[in-house]
């Protein structure tokens, strides 16, 4: 998980606040990966930082707030990759394959440190579907699919369900991909692509 450094022209107080927040998020990610979200307590996360409890609570009031912040920052880092997918995709099949490839590669990179440390709950840390950033990603993917399908004269019977299925497959396969050794990004990409295209074939049909 990368740290967003504040600009140099920002005051010392603001830099300290940004550094403390980043330290909490990094600690939270490590603890969530090690213990699992359900088993983690705020006290566990505080112990992973050099901050006093009083300072900690100036930033977050619960582990749920920390988890959502991690999720949103993860989603923000992934969103630029969707632009790359749009640039490379010429067909609906291309878009799906490239999108899965970029996601699984990004997921592996995001979790490298936790995987090296043998954290048993590393998979999909920071990836949720009920945050503002994830809602934005959902809408962006749906709009992309609709635009590509229209250009290719393919009718999607329900683009919202199709998008939900695409993201659901990514989450489930990504989870299992990170648990396997070696981590097979290409294999996960091919399997996910075939599963969505073959399983969702009835939802997409050529128009005249």
N, C-alpha and C positions, 0 to 999 in steps of 0.2 A: 504494500500500500504506500503510495507516494505521498509526500508532504507538500502542501502548497505554501511556498514561502511568500511572505508579504513583500511588497515593493520596498526598496531602500529608503524612499522618501516618507514612509510611514513612521510615525513617532514610536519611541521606545515602548510606551504603554501598549500601543496597538500591536506591536511586534510580539510583546510578551503574551498578550491575550491570544494571539494567533498561534504562538508556539505551544502554549498550554492546551489549547483546544486540539491541536494536532497530536500532542502527546497522549491525550485522553483517547482520541480515536484510534491511534496505533495500539495503545494498551488494550482497548476494548476489543479490537480485532484479534489480537493475540489470545486474549482470554476466551473469547467466544470460540475461536478455533480449537483451543485446548480443552475446554470444558463443555462446550455446547451452549447454545443460547439459553435454554431453559434452566440449566444448572448454574449459570453464572449469576453472581450477585454484584451489586454496585461496589461492595467492599472488596471483592476480588479485583475489580478493575482499578480501584484506588490504590491497592497494594502494588499494582504493576507500574504505577507512576511514582514520581518524586513529589507529588502534590499533597498538601494537607486536605483533609476531608472538606473543610470549609471552603477552600479554594476550588476544589472539584465541583461542588454544588453551585458555584457561580456560573458554570457552563452547562451542566446537564443535571436534571432532577431524577432520572431513572435510567436503567439499562436500555429500556425501550427507545428513549430519546437518542442514546448513543448508537444503537443499532440502526435507527432510521437515518441518522446523519451519515453513518458508514455506507448505507445503501444508496443514499442520494449522491454521495461523492463518487461511489463506484459507477453509478449510472451516468454521471456527468463525464467521467473519463471514457466511457464506452460510446457515448453519442457521436463523437467525431468519426468513429469508425463506420457509422452508417452512411456518412457522406462518401466514404471510399467505396462502400458496397454499391451505392447508386451509380458511381462513376464507372464501375467495372461491369455491372449487370446489363446485359442486352435483352435477356428474356426472363420470364418468371422463374424458370428453373435456375438460371444463372444467379439471380438475386438470392434465392433461397440457399443455394450452395455456398455462395460467397459470404452471405450473412452468417450462416452457421460456422463456416471456417474462421471468420474473424472473431466471432463470439467465443468459440472453444479455445482459440489461440490466446485471446485476451484473458479468458478465465484461468488458463494455466499460468500465464504470467502474473496475474493478480495474486495467485495463491502460492507462488514459488517458495517464499520464505516459510510459510506454514507447512508446506509439504516437506521441505528439507528438515524442519524441526519435528516431523512425525506427528503433527497435530491431527488427532482423529476426526475433528469436526471442521476441517479446512474447507470442504466443498461448499461452494456457493455462499460463503460468508459475505454479507453486505449486499446480497441480491434479493430484493423483495418486489412484489407486484403492486403494493398499496401505498407507494410514495409518489409525490408530485413528479419527480424525475422519471419514474418508471411509467407513469401515466403518459408523460410526454413521449417517451420512447415507443410505447404501444401505439399512440396516435401516428407517430412518424412512420413506423413500420406499416401500419394499415394504409396510410396514404400512399406510401411507396408501392405496396402490392396492388392497390387499386389503379394507380397510374400505369404501372407496367402491364397489368392485365388488360386495361383499356387499350393501350397501344398495340398489344398483341391480339386484340379482339377476343379476349378470354373473359367470360362472365363468371365472376365469383358469386355464388349463391348467397353467401353471407361472409363478407370480408372481416367482420368483427370476430366471428367464430374461427375463421381461418387463421387470423393473426394470433388469437388466443391459443390455438393448437400449436402454431409454430413456436411461440414463446414457451408453452408448457413442455414441449419436446426438448427444447434447448435446456431448460432448467433440470429436467429429470436426467437426461443423458449427461449433462455437464456434471451433475452430482456424482454419477457412477464413473464417469471418465476420470475424475480426480482421485478416485479410490483405487484405480487400477494401475499396475506397473508393468511395462512403461506406460506413461500417459499418451494415449493414441489420439491426437487431434484429428488426423486425417480419417481414421476409422470412425470416430464419432461423427465427423462431418458427413461422411458418405452415408452412414446409417440413418442419421437424422433427416438428411435430404430425401432419401428413398422412402422413409417412413411417412413424411409429410406429403410428398408428391403422389405416392401410390395410395396412401390412405385417404388423402384429400382429393383424389382425382374426381370423385363424384361431385365435389363442390366447385370444380372449375371446368367449364366446357367452352369449346370454340363457338364463337358467334359468326353469323354470316357477314 
